[in-house]
Amino acid sequence: MTPVERAARRTFHSLRTRNFRLYFAGQVVSGTGTWLQLVAQSWLVLQLTHSAVAVGITLAIQFTPMLLAGAWAGVLVDRLDKRRVLIFTAAAAGGLALALGAISALGIAAVWMVYLLALGLGAVTALDNPARRAFVPEMVPKADVANAVGLNSTVFTASRVIGPAIAGLVIATLGVEWCFFLNAVSFGAVIWALAAMRPSELRPSLVVPRAPHQLRDGLRYAWGNGPVRLALVVTAIVSLLAFNYQVVMPSLARVVFGGDAATFGTMMSMLGIGSLAGALWMAHFGRASTRILIGATIALGLAMTAATVAPTLAVELAVLPLVGVSSMVLLSMATAICNEETAPELRGRVMALMGIAFLGSTPIGGPFVGWISQTIGPRAGLAIGAVAALTTGIVASLVRRRAAPDAVDVEPEDSSPEDREPATEPVAA
């Protein structure tokens, strides 16, 4: 076997598991549709309002349910069959995408309608996000969890490469409504993949019975676990100010570089190319590391600084992949740390906190970055993210050095025979 073949085998190791292959395939299709909708929604709001603040408000509304109810959703996920939850959320999200496409096609779309549908999608996401993150370790052996997390990240990032570019073409040729229709159809792939899985081959965590103080127990557990606490805090701060790309990029494309929807789509695709490279590297690396998490945070700050001062569109497009690489390594590493370091019966709650840290900060950061981009300029919106990432990375590095017990890298244990065998008790189909 050649070195390239060995590297490929290591990178895609988790795909040897049938249930994960099905899940992966369904998410690739749906992820592309999701990016079609994200780009189209931002562009539709910009057309309706000509306001970057309105774009930020849309994202804030969409992710407010995660901020307000995400932790409770994690408690619910720990009590339910995660596969069934994901089937329900896919069907609900598909219906909302269909409604958004319908009002766009009929020419009756108003910004308040987009806000309302974004709020509905946010409620679905609040439940879907922790369920998806917590479901990954149930499909693969323990030794493959970090690899599966990395590959799961490639689903979203690979779709980010092609989704925005397709969205730009679809908007320019067919109309914005077709992005929403295509996204609605894509959720069928998710439902098919989940329904086709073999429940007897899953490795389900114990279903947690209803009991008092479960939310408090989850919060106490996450804060008391050093690597998990570091991952959550870093993700929350950076997400608050650095990950609002959908807010900054439309204005950057139009105002700074004089572009159109295709320019916006190309910029998002370049971010996606870098993110895909970062996710594949994470899958190949195969273990969680607080040291690399901190390094990726500092690298993100440096890359966003370069993006802030890029003098031309060509330079900007060359820099954006570096932003994508560092941001995806950061997120994948943080997710892997939380998955590997969390007890199975608490995984839904901890992954809900990760979802809040990543998505729930958008209701605050989105409008703020949008306001900065509109009043001072899109470059200022990027600059705030650069400063936030650099400061967070440096402080986290100092904290890691001082707190030696919490600073060690998280090494996955070798899987036992039980980890590699299917669960003896099948999950109800």
One Martini backbone bead per residue (centre of mass of N, CA, C, O) as a GRO file, in nm:
protein
  429
    1MET     BB    1   0.095   0.037   0.024
    2THR     BB    2   0.070   0.354  -0.021
    3PRO     BB    3   0.087   0.654   0.133
    4VAL     BB    4  -0.175   0.760   0.004
    5GLU     BB    5  -0.354   0.518   0.077
    6ARG     BB    6  -0.312   0.538   0.382
    7ALA     BB    7  -0.421   0.825   0.415
    8ALA     BB    8  -0.705   0.770   0.299
    9ARG     BB    9  -0.782   0.546   0.497
   10ARG     BB   10  -0.759   0.723   0.750
   11THR     BB   11  -0.952   0.957   0.671
   12PHE     BB   12  -1.199   0.728   0.578
   13HIS     BB   13  -1.254   0.514   0.807
   14SER     BB   14  -1.566   0.552   0.892
   15LEU     BB   15  -1.691   0.447   0.608
   16ARG     BB   16  -1.703   0.137   0.689
   17THR     BB   17  -1.966   0.225   0.815
   18ARG     BB   18  -2.279   0.201   0.709
   19ASN     BB   19  -2.440   0.415   0.870
   20PHE     BB   20  -2.237   0.645   0.812
   21ARG     BB   21  -2.259   0.643   0.506
   22LEU     BB   22  -2.552   0.725   0.492
   23TYR     BB   23  -2.531   0.984   0.651
   24PHE     BB   24  -2.320   1.122   0.473
   25ALA     BB   25  -2.484   1.127   0.209
   26GLY     BB   26  -2.728   1.287   0.312
   27GLN     BB   27  -2.562   1.542   0.411
   28VAL     BB   28  -2.446   1.633   0.142
   29VAL     BB   29  -2.713   1.708   0.011
   30SER     BB   30  -2.829   1.890   0.239
   31GLY     BB   31  -2.589   2.087   0.268
   32THR     BB   32  -2.622   2.218  -0.006
   33GLY     BB   33  -2.908   2.323   0.046
   34THR     BB   34  -2.839   2.500   0.288
   35TRP     BB   35  -2.652   2.697   0.129
   36LEU     BB   36  -2.859   2.793  -0.064
   37GLN     BB   37  -3.036   2.926   0.158
   38LEU     BB   38  -2.834   3.113   0.297
   39VAL     BB   39  -2.771   3.284   0.049
   40ALA     BB   40  -3.063   3.354  -0.040
   41GLN     BB   41  -3.158   3.489   0.221
   42SER     BB   42  -2.954   3.720   0.226
   43TRP     BB   43  -3.024   3.830  -0.057
   44LEU     BB   44  -3.326   3.883  -0.012
   45VAL     BB   45  -3.296   4.086   0.221
   46LEU     BB   46  -3.120   4.286   0.062
   47GLN     BB   47  -3.338   4.344  -0.155
   48LEU     BB   48  -3.570   4.440   0.044
   49THR     BB   49  -3.365   4.657   0.227
   50HIS     BB   50  -3.060   4.745   0.189
   51SER     BB   51  -2.947   4.584   0.463
   52ALA     BB   52  -2.715   4.463   0.688
   53VAL     BB   53  -2.885   4.461   0.943
   54ALA     BB   54  -3.111   4.274   0.835
   55VAL     BB   55  -2.929   4.032   0.798
   56GLY     BB   56  -2.850   4.011   1.097
   57ILE     BB   57  -3.139   3.978   1.207
   58THR     BB   58  -3.206   3.715   1.068
   59LEU     BB   59  -2.987   3.548   1.211
   60ALA     BB   60  -3.076   3.614   1.495
   61ILE     BB   61  -3.357   3.487   1.478
   62GLN     BB   62  -3.267   3.199   1.391
   63PHE     BB   63  -3.069   3.170   1.671
   64THR     BB   64  -3.240   3.226   1.928
   65PRO     BB   65  -3.347   2.944   2.011
   66MET     BB   66  -3.066   2.838   2.084
   67LEU     BB   67  -3.010   3.040   2.313
   68LEU     BB   68  -3.282   2.983   2.486
   69ALA     BB   69  -3.326   2.637   2.418
   70GLY     BB   70  -3.073   2.453   2.379
   71ALA     BB   71  -3.034   2.320   2.660
   72TRP     BB   72  -3.314   2.183   2.667
   73ALA     BB   73  -3.272   2.018   2.409
   74GLY     BB   74  -3.049   1.840   2.529
   75VAL     BB   75  -3.226   1.701   2.736
   76LEU     BB   76  -3.419   1.577   2.526
   77VAL     BB   77  -3.209   1.412   2.366
   78ASP     BB   78  -3.133   1.223   2.612
   79ARG     BB   79  -3.449   1.101   2.606
   80LEU     BB   80  -3.410   1.023   2.299
   81ASP     BB   81  -3.424   0.916   1.981
   82LYS     BB   82  -3.209   1.047   1.755
   83ARG     BB   83  -3.315   0.943   1.484
   84ARG     BB   84  -3.605   1.046   1.513
   85VAL     BB   85  -3.540   1.340   1.550
   86LEU     BB   86  -3.403   1.377   1.266
   87ILE     BB   87  -3.648   1.315   1.096
   88PHE     BB   88  -3.826   1.544   1.202
   89THR     BB   89  -3.635   1.789   1.138
   90ALA     BB   90  -3.618   1.743   0.832
   91ALA     BB   91  -3.919   1.779   0.769
   92ALA     BB   92  -3.953   2.064   0.888
   93ALA     BB   93  -3.732   2.212   0.721
   94GLY     BB   94  -3.854   2.148   0.444
   95GLY     BB   95  -4.122   2.302   0.485
   96LEU     BB   96  -3.995   2.586   0.528
   97ALA     BB   97  -3.853   2.605   0.254
   98LEU     BB   98  -4.109   2.584   0.085
   99ALA     BB   99  -4.241   2.845   0.192
  100LEU     BB  100  -4.018   3.042   0.101
  101GLY     BB  101  -4.042   2.974  -0.200
  102ALA     BB  102  -4.340   3.054  -0.239
  103ILE     BB  103  -4.325   3.361  -0.165
  104SER     BB  104  -4.115   3.422  -0.383
  105ALA     BB  105  -4.271   3.321  -0.638
  106LEU     BB  106  -4.535   3.510  -0.576
  107GLY     BB  107  -4.428   3.805  -0.477
  108ILE     BB  108  -4.484   3.829  -0.130
  109ALA     BB  109  -4.232   3.903  -0.005
  110ALA     BB  110  -4.136   3.980   0.327
  111VAL     BB  111  -3.939   4.042   0.589
  112TRP     BB  112  -4.133   3.923   0.806
  113MET     BB  113  -4.151   3.644   0.676
  114VAL     BB  114  -3.855   3.570   0.697
  115TYR     BB  115  -3.840   3.595   1.000
  116LEU     BB  116  -4.051   3.378   1.071
  117LEU     BB  117  -3.910   3.138   0.923
  118ALA     BB  118  -3.643   3.167   1.076
  119LEU     BB  119  -3.761   3.101   1.351
  120GLY     BB  120  -3.858   2.815   1.282
  121LEU     BB  121  -3.578   2.706   1.203
  122GLY     BB  122  -3.450   2.762   1.479
  123ALA     BB  123  -3.622   2.559   1.640
  124VAL     BB  124  -3.523   2.312   1.485
  125THR     BB  125  -3.214   2.351   1.531
  126ALA     BB  126  -3.212   2.327   1.843
  127LEU     BB  127  -3.266   2.010   1.811
  128ASP     BB  128  -3.079   1.909   1.576
  129ASN     BB  129  -2.789   1.978   1.663
  130PRO     BB  130  -2.747   1.789   1.916
  131ALA     BB  131  -2.838   1.531   1.773
  132ARG     BB  132  -2.616   1.516   1.557
  133ARG     BB  133  -2.365   1.531   1.742
  134ALA     BB  134  -2.458   1.280   1.928
  135PHE     BB  135  -2.490   1.059   1.691
  136VAL     BB  136  -2.207   0.995   1.582
  137PRO     BB  137  -2.100   0.796   1.818
  138GLU     BB  138  -2.336   0.576   1.744
  139MET     BB  139  -2.201   0.479   1.449
  140VAL     BB  140  -1.915   0.437   1.588
  141PRO     BB  141  -1.639   0.365   1.710
  142LYS     BB  142  -1.451   0.513   1.945
  143ALA     BB  143  -1.183   0.537   1.768
  144ASP     BB  144  -1.371   0.704   1.532
  145VAL     BB  145  -1.481   0.977   1.633
  146ALA     BB  146  -1.284   1.197   1.527
  147ASN     BB  147  -1.308   1.112   1.233
  148ALA     BB  148  -1.618   1.156   1.212
  149VAL     BB  149  -1.615   1.452   1.281
  150GLY     BB  150  -1.444   1.540   1.041
  151LEU     BB  151  -1.631   1.423   0.821
  152ASN     BB  152  -1.883   1.577   0.909
  153SER     BB  153  -1.754   1.853   0.838
  154THR     BB  154  -1.728   1.798   0.528
  155VAL     BB  155  -2.019   1.822   0.458
  156PHE     BB  156  -2.050   2.130   0.506
  157THR     BB  157  -1.789   2.221   0.346
  158ALA     BB  158  -1.837   2.094   0.071
  159SER     BB  159  -2.108   2.247   0.032
  160ARG     BB  160  -1.973   2.530   0.048
  161VAL     BB  161  -1.826   2.514  -0.221
  162ILE     BB  162  -2.097   2.461  -0.408
  163GLY     BB  163  -2.344   2.611  -0.297
  164PRO     BB  164  -2.285   2.918  -0.350
  165ALA     BB  165  -2.230   2.889  -0.652
  166ILE     BB  166  -2.507   2.776  -0.721
  167ALA     BB  167  -2.671   3.007  -0.603
  168GLY     BB  168  -2.570   3.228  -0.791
  169LEU     BB  169  -2.677   3.091  -1.050
  170VAL     BB  170  -2.973   3.056  -0.969
  171ILE     BB  171  -3.040   3.351  -0.913
  172ALA     BB  172  -2.951   3.459  -1.201
  173THR     BB  173  -3.145   3.247  -1.375
  174LEU     BB  174  -3.417   3.156  -1.186
  175GLY     BB  175  -3.410   3.237  -0.885
  176VAL     BB  176  -3.436   3.246  -0.544
  177GLU     BB  177  -3.662   3.024  -0.499
  178TRP     BB  178  -3.493   2.768  -0.600
  179CYS     BB  179  -3.320   2.735  -0.350
  180PHE     BB  180  -3.555   2.651  -0.161
  181PHE     BB  181  -3.660   2.408  -0.318
  182LEU     BB  182  -3.397   2.242  -0.320
  183ASN     BB  183  -3.375   2.221  -0.014
  184ALA     BB  184  -3.637   2.068   0.038
  185VAL     BB  185  -3.553   1.815  -0.126
  186SER     BB  186  -3.284   1.739   0.030
  187PHE     BB  187  -3.425   1.617   0.293
  188GLY     BB  188  -3.488   1.338   0.171
  189ALA     BB  189  -3.202   1.218   0.207
  190VAL     BB  190  -3.204   1.211   0.515
  191ILE     BB  191  -3.451   1.032   0.561
  192TRP     BB  192  -3.351   0.791   0.403
  193ALA     BB  193  -3.089   0.734   0.560
  194LEU     BB  194  -3.219   0.691   0.840
  195ALA     BB  195  -3.423   0.463   0.751
  196ALA     BB  196  -3.179   0.264   0.633
  197MET     BB  197  -3.084   0.190   0.890
  198ARG     BB  198  -2.930  -0.025   1.139
  199PRO     BB  199  -3.015  -0.041   1.460
  200SER     BB  200  -2.832  -0.290   1.556
  201GLU     BB  201  -2.554  -0.108   1.472
  202LEU     BB  202  -2.583   0.068   1.693
  203ARG     BB  203  -2.449   0.290   1.976
  204PRO     BB  204  -2.632   0.357   2.216
  205SER     BB  205  -2.726   0.552   2.446
  206LEU     BB  206  -2.867   0.605   2.725
  207VAL     BB  207  -3.178   0.662   2.825
  208VAL     BB  208  -3.286   0.937   2.994
  209PRO     BB  209  -3.463   0.991   3.251
  210ARG     BB  210  -3.674   1.170   3.408
  211ALA     BB  211  -3.534   1.454   3.598
  212PRO     BB  212  -3.407   1.652   3.816
  213HIS     BB  213  -3.149   1.875   3.725
  214GLN     BB  214  -3.031   1.817   3.432
  215LEU     BB  215  -2.928   2.090   3.339
  216ARG     BB  216  -2.739   2.147   3.578
  217ASP     BB  217  -2.565   1.894   3.542
  218GLY     BB  218  -2.456   1.972   3.262
  219LEU     BB  219  -2.322   2.239   3.341
  220ARG     BB  220  -2.135   2.128   3.562
  221TYR     BB  221  -1.983   1.928   3.386
  222ALA     BB  222  -1.867   2.124   3.173
  223TRP     BB  223  -1.715   2.315   3.378
  224GLY     BB  224  -1.545   2.070   3.522
  225ASN     BB  225  -1.424   2.027   3.231
  226GLY     BB  226  -1.151   2.146   3.098
  227PRO     BB  227  -1.160   2.090   2.785
  228VAL     BB  228  -1.459   2.164   2.751
  229ARG     BB  229  -1.445   2.451   2.854
  230LEU     BB  230  -1.244   2.554   2.646
  231ALA     BB  231  -1.409   2.490   2.391
  232LEU     BB  232  -1.660   2.662   2.460
  233VAL     BB  233  -1.531   2.941   2.505
  234VAL     BB  234  -1.388   2.974   2.236
  235THR     BB  235  -1.637   2.937   2.055
  236ALA     BB  236  -1.812   3.168   2.167
  237ILE     BB  237  -1.625   3.413   2.114
  238VAL     BB  238  -1.568   3.368   1.811
  239SER     BB  239  -1.865   3.350   1.713
  240LEU     BB  240  -1.963   3.632   1.797
  241LEU     BB  241  -1.731   3.793   1.584
  242ALA     BB  242  -1.610   3.583   1.339
  243PHE     BB  243  -1.879   3.397   1.213
  244ASN     BB  244  -2.035   3.643   1.034
  245TYR     BB  245  -2.030   3.602   0.711
  246GLN     BB  246  -2.329   3.661   0.610
  247VAL     BB  247  -2.301   3.966   0.691
  248VAL     BB  248  -2.031   4.068   0.546
  249MET     BB  249  -2.006   3.954   0.248
  250PRO     BB  250  -2.225   4.108   0.090
  251SER     BB  251  -2.098   4.391   0.141
  252LEU     BB  252  -1.816   4.331   0.036
  253ALA     BB  253  -1.904   4.266  -0.254
  254ARG     BB  254  -2.058   4.539  -0.314
  255VAL     BB  255  -1.896   4.782  -0.178
  256VAL     BB  256  -1.587   4.710  -0.217
  257PHE     BB  257  -1.603   4.522  -0.510
  258GLY     BB  258  -1.862   4.557  -0.699
  259GLY     BB  259  -2.060   4.320  -0.684
  260ASP     BB  260  -2.251   4.021  -0.678
  261ALA     BB  261  -2.388   3.720  -0.630
  262ALA     BB  262  -2.144   3.575  -0.758
  263THR     BB  263  -1.932   3.700  -0.574
  264PHE     BB  264  -2.044   3.600  -0.310
  265GLY     BB  265  -2.031   3.297  -0.385
  266THR     BB  266  -1.724   3.288  -0.431
  267MET     BB  267  -1.635   3.370  -0.149
  268MET     BB  268  -1.777   3.132  -0.002
  269SER     BB  269  -1.623   2.911  -0.157
  270MET     BB  270  -1.340   2.980  -0.053
  271LEU     BB  271  -1.407   2.919   0.234
  272GLY     BB  272  -1.489   2.622   0.174
  273ILE     BB  273  -1.219   2.515   0.075
  274GLY     BB  274  -1.073   2.556   0.343
  275SER     BB  275  -1.269   2.393   0.521
  276LEU     BB  276  -1.224   2.124   0.381
  277ALA     BB  277  -0.925   2.100   0.446
  278GLY     BB  278  -0.963   2.109   0.755
  279ALA     BB  279  -1.149   1.860   0.783
  280LEU     BB  280  -0.954   1.652   0.656
  281TRP     BB  281  -0.729   1.693   0.856
  282MET     BB  282  -0.892   1.610   1.104
  283ALA     BB  283  -0.953   1.322   1.007
  284HIS     BB  284  -0.650   1.238   0.987
  285PHE     BB  285  -0.551   1.300   1.273
  286GLY     BB  286  -0.765   1.155   1.498
  287ARG     BB  287  -0.753   1.387   1.732
  288ALA     BB  288  -0.774   1.558   2.025
  289SER     BB  289  -0.662   1.915   2.078
  290THR     BB  290  -0.587   2.194   2.259
  291ARG     BB  291  -0.344   2.303   2.108
  292ILE     BB  292  -0.480   2.317   1.824
  293LEU     BB  293  -0.713   2.494   1.901
  294ILE     BB  294  -0.540   2.743   1.969
  295GLY     BB  295  -0.384   2.765   1.703
  296ALA     BB  296  -0.639   2.811   1.524
  297THR     BB  297  -0.727   3.076   1.657
  298ILE     BB  298  -0.478   3.241   1.582
  299ALA     BB  299  -0.489   3.188   1.276
  300LEU     BB  300  -0.761   3.325   1.232
  301GLY     BB  301  -0.674   3.609   1.312
  302LEU     BB  302  -0.460   3.639   1.088
  303ALA     BB  303  -0.644   3.584   0.842
  304MET     BB  304  -0.850   3.817   0.901
  305THR     BB  305  -0.646   4.040   0.875
  306ALA     BB  306  -0.582   3.992   0.577
  307ALA     BB  307  -0.880   4.029   0.481
  308THR     BB  308  -0.914   4.324   0.576
  309VAL     BB  309  -0.651   4.438   0.383
  310ALA     BB  310  -0.740   4.362   0.115
  311PRO     BB  311  -0.719   4.539  -0.194
  312THR     BB  312  -0.844   4.295  -0.359
  313LEU     BB  313  -1.028   4.041  -0.480
  314ALA     BB  314  -0.795   3.846  -0.538
  315VAL     BB  315  -0.675   3.856  -0.254
  316GLU     BB  316  -0.926   3.773  -0.100
  317LEU     BB  317  -0.954   3.490  -0.239
  318ALA     BB  318  -0.671   3.393  -0.129
  319VAL     BB  319  -0.741   3.425   0.188
  320LEU     BB  320  -1.011   3.275   0.260
  321PRO     BB  321  -0.904   2.979   0.291
  322LEU     BB  322  -0.754   3.040   0.560
  323VAL     BB  323  -1.007   3.097   0.718
  324GLY     BB  324  -1.137   2.818   0.671
  325VAL     BB  325  -0.926   2.634   0.795
  326SER     BB  326  -0.912   2.752   1.086
  327SER     BB  327  -1.217   2.737   1.155
  328MET     BB  328  -1.250   2.425   1.118
  329VAL     BB  329  -1.043   2.326   1.316
  330LEU     BB  330  -1.166   2.457   1.559
  331LEU     BB  331  -1.451   2.322   1.548
  332SER     BB  332  -1.366   2.024   1.528
  333MET     BB  333  -1.194   2.017   1.786
  334ALA     BB  334  -1.414   2.103   1.984
  335THR     BB  335  -1.609   1.871   1.921
  336ALA     BB  336  -1.418   1.634   1.985
  337ILE     BB  337  -1.368   1.703   2.278
  338CYS     BB  338  -1.666   1.684   2.371
  339ASN     BB  339  -1.714   1.391   2.282
  340GLU     BB  340  -1.467   1.241   2.429
  341GLU     BB  341  -1.516   1.388   2.732
  342THR     BB  342  -1.811   1.268   2.735
  343ALA     BB  343  -2.062   1.128   2.869
  344PRO     BB  344  -2.316   0.970   2.709
  345GLU     BB  345  -2.559   1.075   2.904
  346LEU     BB  346  -2.442   1.395   2.838
  347ARG     BB  347  -2.410   1.466   2.532
  348GLY     BB  348  -2.658   1.635   2.458
  349ARG     BB  349  -2.595   1.873   2.651
  350VAL     BB  350  -2.309   1.943   2.555
  351MET     BB  351  -2.383   1.978   2.249
  352ALA     BB  352  -2.577   2.209   2.305
  353LEU     BB  353  -2.360   2.401   2.409
  354MET     BB  354  -2.205   2.404   2.144
  355GLY     BB  355  -2.438   2.521   1.978
  356ILE     BB  356  -2.455   2.783   2.138
  357ALA     BB  357  -2.163   2.877   2.093
  358PHE     BB  358  -2.196   2.884   1.777
  359LEU     BB  359  -2.511   2.986   1.724
  360GLY     BB  360  -2.617   3.157   1.977
  361SER     BB  361  -2.428   3.415   1.923
  362THR     BB  362  -2.567   3.548   1.670
  363PRO     BB  363  -2.792   3.734   1.797
  364ILE     BB  364  -2.556   3.929   1.885
  365GLY     BB  365  -2.333   3.943   1.658
  366GLY     BB  366  -2.491   3.999   1.397
  367PRO     BB  367  -2.601   4.291   1.445
  368PHE     BB  368  -2.332   4.417   1.527
  369VAL     BB  369  -2.170   4.355   1.267
  370GLY     BB  370  -2.377   4.487   1.078
  371TRP     BB  371  -2.351   4.773   1.196
  372ILE     BB  372  -2.052   4.807   1.147
  373SER     BB  373  -2.061   4.756   0.836
  374GLN     BB  374  -2.255   5.004   0.779
  375THR     BB  375  -2.111   5.249   0.939
  376ILE     BB  376  -1.797   5.181   0.866
  377GLY     BB  377  -1.756   4.881   0.740
  378PRO     BB  378  -1.674   4.566   0.637
  379ARG     BB  379  -1.382   4.567   0.745
  380ALA     BB  380  -1.464   4.609   1.042
  381GLY     BB  381  -1.608   4.337   1.075
  382LEU     BB  382  -1.344   4.173   1.039
  383ALA     BB  383  -1.162   4.306   1.256
  384ILE     BB  384  -1.316   4.211   1.504
  385GLY     BB  385  -1.264   3.909   1.457
  386ALA     BB  386  -0.957   3.918   1.465
  387VAL     BB  387  -0.924   4.023   1.754
  388ALA     BB  388  -1.086   3.801   1.898
  389ALA     BB  389  -0.912   3.557   1.811
  390LEU     BB  390  -0.637   3.648   1.911
  391THR     BB  391  -0.709   3.697   2.208
  392THR     BB  392  -0.823   3.417   2.272
  393GLY     BB  393  -0.572   3.249   2.201
  394ILE     BB  394  -0.373   3.379   2.398
  395VAL     BB  395  -0.530   3.335   2.660
  396ALA     BB  396  -0.562   3.026   2.632
  397SER     BB  397  -0.258   2.965   2.638
  398LEU     BB  398  -0.207   3.073   2.924
  399VAL     BB  399  -0.413   2.893   3.069
  400ARG     BB  400  -0.296   2.618   2.982
  401ARG     BB  401  -0.015   2.654   3.120
  402ARG     BB  402  -0.130   2.687   3.416
  403ALA     BB  403  -0.338   2.438   3.362
  404ALA     BB  404  -0.206   2.140   3.347
  405PRO     BB  405  -0.441   1.924   3.378
  406ASP     BB  406  -0.605   2.075   3.126
  407ALA     BB  407  -0.363   2.081   2.890
  408VAL     BB  408  -0.388   1.822   2.783
  409ASP     BB  409  -0.421   1.608   2.554
  410VAL     BB  410  -0.670   1.428   2.372
  411GLU     BB  411  -0.670   1.083   2.387
  412PRO     BB  412  -0.776   0.817   2.234
  413GLU     BB  413  -0.883   0.525   2.306
  414ASP     BB  414  -0.872   0.217   2.265
  415SER     BB  415  -1.070  -0.006   2.140
  416SER     BB  416  -1.283  -0.227   2.227
  417PRO     BB  417  -1.464  -0.494   2.142
  418GLU     BB  418  -1.730  -0.350   2.217
  419ASP     BB  419  -1.691  -0.103   2.027
  420ARG     BB  420  -1.687  -0.293   1.752
  421GLU     BB  421  -1.960  -0.389   1.831
  422PRO     BB  422  -2.266  -0.426   1.818
  423ALA     BB  423  -2.540  -0.372   1.965
  424THR     BB  424  -2.747  -0.587   2.146
  425GLU     BB  425  -2.954  -0.352   2.170
  426PRO     BB  426  -3.196  -0.246   1.987
  427VAL     BB  427  -3.326   0.009   1.824
  428ALA     BB  428  -3.601   0.153   1.759
  429ALA     BB  429  -3.748   0.210   1.440
   0.00000   0.00000   0.00000
